[in-house]
Amino acid sequence: MKIALMDSGIGLLAATAAVRHLRPDADLVLSLDPDGMPWGPRTPQDLTARALAVAEAAAAHRPDALIVGCNTATVHALAALRARLEPDLPVIGTVPAIKPAAAGGGPLAIWATPATTGSPYQRNLIRDFAGGVDVTEVPCWGLAEAVERADESAIAAAVDAAAELTPDEVTTVVLGCTHYELVAERIRAAVQRPGLPPLVLHCSAGAVAAQAMRRLGEQPAPEAPATGTLTVLLSGREGALPLPALTYAEGRLLQQVTAAG
């Protein structure tokens, strides 16, 4: 089995690690776009063009499924990607875990990029899945960019700024950008209030990996031998994981994967 994942940068690491845990024997193709990142500030049309190019670079390696490991690309480009690649190549998008978070009932916050915060897309998810729940949308200025660079001081400043915008009574936080999952425990520590129950964090990586298995009719096999290979594409060129990726446990896990021959 071969699974491809795409994003402009290292936000795909969380979903990739989740796939790796479920199927250590799966070959992985990571398609990044260092020439075009970040995608967030681009127009939807420009972002879609970049996403299609990155997806087609991955598709050339004949994977069995393609995971869009980016919330922004899912919002703007998922329909175009599916129109171009399905049914031959199943395409799985990444959606913020608002529905399961709202099922908990408590006041919740959605941490997302400024472009996603307040967007019709996110507002529609809140309307459809979080009716009657107290929801605060928190724009996280500079956090994705800081995570991408593994800039410790910038990560700390961005997390602290977003935590200041998060109401004290919040019991649940939805991480609405895949980059944020790489610093989830820092976010938990920043938002957790003394004397309140442990904060619940909702991420997307596990659900996305499980959905890829379902689309392929495959079962998780975490005990399988770790024989899967790793191919990294950088704007279509074969290369290596960006150095900042190795700052995170998810990136170090992937470094252990055999390079594709």
N, C-alpha and C positions, 0 to 999 in steps of 0.2 A: 504494500500500500504506500502511495506517495501523496502527501498533502502539502499544498502550497499556501503560504500566507503572504499578504501584501499590506504595506503601509508606506507612508512617506519616510518614516524613520523607525526608531526602535520601540514604538508603541506596540508593535506586534509581539514583543517578547513574552508578555504574560500569556497570551493565547498559545503561542508556540510551546512554552513550557508546559501548559496544560495538556496539549496534544502529546507532548513527549512523555508526560507521566502516564497518560492513558494507553499509549502505544509506543513503547520504546523501540519497537521494531519498524516503525514507519519511517520512510525516507521523507525528509523535509526540504522544501524549497522556499527560501525567504526572499521576497522581491521588494526591495526598498528603492527610494527615489531621492538619493542625496542631491542630484542635480536640480530637482524641483521643489525640495522641501524649504519651508513648511507649506503644507497644503491649505491650512486654515485661512490665510488671508486671500487666497485666490478666488476668482469668480467661480460660480458653480460650473460654468462651461469649461473653464481652464482646468479646474480640478478634475473634472470628468475626463478630459483628454489625457491628463497625466496618469490618472488611475487606469484608464484603458491601456495605455502603453505599458505600465508596470504589470498589469494583469496578463497582457499578451506575452510579455517576456517570461512570466511564470508558466503560462499555458504551453509555451514551446517545449517545456520539460515534461510535458504529458503527465501532470498530476491527476489524481482521481477526484480531488476536490480543491476548491480555492476558498480560503477564509479571508474576508476583508477585515483585517485587524485594526480598524480605525473607525471611530464613530463618525467623524466628519465625512470620510469617503463613503460610508454607508448611507448617510443622509442624502448626499448629492449624486452619487455615482452608481448605487446598487442596481437601479433599474437598467441603466445602460450596460453595466457589466453582465447582468443576466441576459439581456437581449443579445449581446455579442457572443456569449460563451455557452449558455445553456441551450439545449439539454445535455450536450456532450460533456460539459464540465459543471458540476453543481457549484454554485456560489453561495457562501454563507456570510451574511452581514453581522455586524456587531451593534446591538441596540442596548441603551442603558437599562439596567435592571430595575426600572421603575415599578413594574407590575408586582414582582415578588416583594419589593421593599414596602409598597403601599399595603400589601396584605398583612403586614405586621401592625398596621394601624397607628403607630406612634408618629409624632411630628418628624418629618424627614427633610433632609436637605439634598439637593442634587448639585454636586460639584462638576462643573463643565467649563469648557473654554468660553471666553467672552462671545465668540461667534455663535455658539450653540445655545448659550443661556438666553432665554427669552425668545428663541426662534420659534416659528410656527411648528416645526417638527417636534421640539421638546414640549411645547405647550399642548400639542395634540396628544402626546403620550401621557402627559399629566391628566388631561381631560378624560382620556379613555380608560386609564388604569388607576388613577389616584383620586377619583372623585370623593369628596368628603374627608380627605386627609389633608392635614396642614403641611403644605409643601413650600420650602424656600429654595429659590434658584440662586446658586452662588457662582458668580463669575470668578474664575481662577486666573487672574492676570499673570502671564509669564510662566505658569507652572509647567505646562507641557514642554516649552522651550528649554526650561532649566533642567528638566528630567532628561531631555534629549542630549543635552551637553554634559550631564552628570555634574552640574555645577552646584556643589554642596551649599554654598551660601545663598545662591539664588533660589534653590529649592526651599531652604528654610524660610526665607523671606516670603516667598509666594504662598507656602503652606500657612504661615502665621497670618498673612493678610486675609486669606480665604477663611481661616478659622474665626477671625474677628467678625466676618460677615455672617457667620453661622450662629443662629439663635442658641442660647444656653440650653433650652429645653429639648433640642433635637436629640432623638434617640437612635436615628438611622441615617446613614449617609450613602447615597448612590454615587459611585465614581463613574461619571459620564464621559470620560476620556480614557482610552486604553493606557496612555502614558502614566496616569495617576496610579494605576494598579501596581506599578513598580515601586512606589513609595507609600503603599497603603498603610503600613504600620506607623509611619511618621504622621500621616493624616489622622489616624486613630488617636495617637497620643496628643495631637494638637487640639482635637475637638472634644475629647473625653472630659467631662466635668466632674470634679470631686463630689462624691456622695450620690451620683446617679448610676443606674445600671450600666454595665459594659456597653459601649457603643457598638451598633451593628453596622458593618460595612457590606455593601452589595457591589460585587464586581461582575464582569461579564465573561472573563476568560474561560472559566470552567463550563459555563453553559454553552458557549460557542464551540468549544472542543467537543462536548457531548453531542451537540447538534450535527457537527460534521460526521461523527460516527453514525448517527441515525440516518443521515442522508445517504451514507455509503452502505447501510445495512451491516455495519461492522459492530463488534462488541469490544468494550474496553478489555485490555489484557496487560495490566500494569506489570505483571510478572514475566512478560515476554522478554527474551534476550535483547539487550541494547545494541541491535545491529543496524539501526537506521542511519542513513547517511544524511549529510547536511550540505546543501548548495545555497550560496548567498549570491544574489544578483543585486548590483548597485546601478540603478538606472539602466538595466539590461546587461551590464557587464559582470562577469563572474568575479567575485572578490571574497573578502572576509568580513566577519562581523565588525561593525565600527567599534573602536576601542571603548567609547563610553558604555557600550552594552555590557562589557565585562565588569563594570562597577556593580551590577545588579546580580542577585542570585540566579535569576532566570537566564541571564546571558552566560553566566559561568556554567550552568547546567548544559547549555547548548554547545559550549566549547568542548564538552566531553564527547559530543556526537562525532562519529567518524566522518571525515571529509569525503565528499563524493568523488569517486575516481573518474 
